[in-house]
Amino acid sequence: PIRDGAGSLLGFTKITRDATRKRAAEEALQASEARYRLLAENTSDVIIRCDLDTARRYVSPAAVRVLGYTPEEMIGVRPMDCVHPDDADTYRAVLDGLTSERTERAVSQQRYQRKDGTWLWTEVSFTLIRHPVEGHATGYVAALRDIDARKRAELAAAESEARYREVVETAHNAILAQLAEGVIVTDATGRI
């Protein structure tokens, strides 16, 4: 209010600001967050955001289907607490590369322990997150994928190949092959 010397009201002063840009920016941010949330919450991969100390700060709902844990149960837990002991050194090296900023992106395969205690082969793709203005690392995003069936098939194929190779390499006399047309006999070099 504007008053005269006696205190009588003479008028008002009003300052206005155009908040159109601010409101538009807020709406764009909300729309972007909604799109991100839609993707993160509906993908079959487990999306995880971690700080540089590797503590989980966000875990997508796919964690229930893939690992048996609710996202809330995984918040604050460090990934090394879930990795199979035989895979720990390799996995730790990947995390060290990210958290020391020597690595921007990495992919690793390791076994994770599910809530029921079973081990699941996973593939994790990591991307370092940087501060948008200052450029220093603030954490990383990881996409964890169930590759258990694929890994078990690869291991079974490798074991089968090793058994076959052992049979071929240790066969001194002959190898018999039973075909519909009859029996084929070959020597150790493969000659009929």
Secondary structure in CASP SS format (residue, H / E / C, confidence):
PFRMAT SS
TARGET T0000
AUTHOR 0000-0000-0000
METHOD secondary structure of the structure
MODEL  1
P C 1.00
I E 1.00
R E 1.00
D C 1.00
G C 1.00
A C 1.00
G C 1.00
S C 1.00
L E 1.00
L E 1.00
G E 1.00
F C 1.00
T C 1.00
K C 1.00
I C 1.00
T C 1.00
R C 1.00
D C 1.00
A C 1.00
T H 1.00
R H 1.00
K H 1.00
R H 1.00
A H 1.00
A H 1.00
E H 1.00
E H 1.00
A H 1.00
L H 1.00
Q H 1.00
A H 1.00
S H 1.00
E H 1.00
A H 1.00
R H 1.00
Y H 1.00
R H 1.00
L H 1.00
L H 1.00
A H 1.00
E H 1.00
N H 1.00
T C 1.00
S C 1.00
D C 1.00
V E 1.00
I E 1.00
I E 1.00
R E 1.00
C E 1.00
D E 1.00
L C 1.00
D C 1.00
T C 1.00
A C 1.00
R E 1.00
R E 1.00
Y E 1.00
V E 1.00
S C 1.00
P C 1.00
A H 1.00
A H 1.00
V H 1.00
R H 1.00
V H 1.00
L H 1.00
G C 1.00
Y C 1.00
T C 1.00
P H 1.00
E H 1.00
E H 1.00
M H 1.00
I C 1.00
G C 1.00
V C 1.00
R C 1.00
P H 1.00
M H 1.00
D H 1.00
C C 1.00
V E 1.00
H C 1.00
P H 1.00
D H 1.00
D H 1.00
A H 1.00
D H 1.00
T H 1.00
Y H 1.00
R H 1.00
A H 1.00
V H 1.00
L H 1.00
D H 1.00
G H 1.00
L H 1.00
T H 1.00
S C 1.00
E C 1.00
R C 1.00
T C 1.00
E C 1.00
R E 1.00
A E 1.00
V E 1.00
S E 1.00
Q E 1.00
Q E 1.00
R E 1.00
Y E 1.00
Q E 1.00
R C 1.00
K C 1.00
D C 1.00
G C 1.00
T C 1.00
W E 1.00
L E 1.00
W E 1.00
T E 1.00
E E 1.00
V E 1.00
S E 1.00
F E 1.00
T E 1.00
L E 1.00
I E 1.00
R E 1.00
H C 1.00
P C 1.00
V C 1.00
E C 1.00
G C 1.00
H C 1.00
A E 1.00
T E 1.00
G E 1.00
Y E 1.00
V E 1.00
A E 1.00
A E 1.00
L E 1.00
R E 1.00
D E 1.00
I C 1.00
D H 1.00
A H 1.00
R H 1.00
K H 1.00
R H 1.00
A H 1.00
E H 1.00
L H 1.00
A H 1.00
A H 1.00
A H 1.00
E H 1.00
S H 1.00
E H 1.00
A H 1.00
R H 1.00
Y H 1.00
R H 1.00
E H 1.00
V H 1.00
V H 1.00
E H 1.00
T H 1.00
A C 1.00
H C 1.00
N C 1.00
A E 1.00
I E 1.00
L E 1.00
A E 1.00
Q E 1.00
L E 1.00
A C 1.00
E C 1.00
G E 1.00
V E 1.00
I E 1.00
V E 1.00
T E 1.00
D E 1.00
A C 1.00
T C 1.00
G C 1.00
R C 1.00
I C 1.00
END
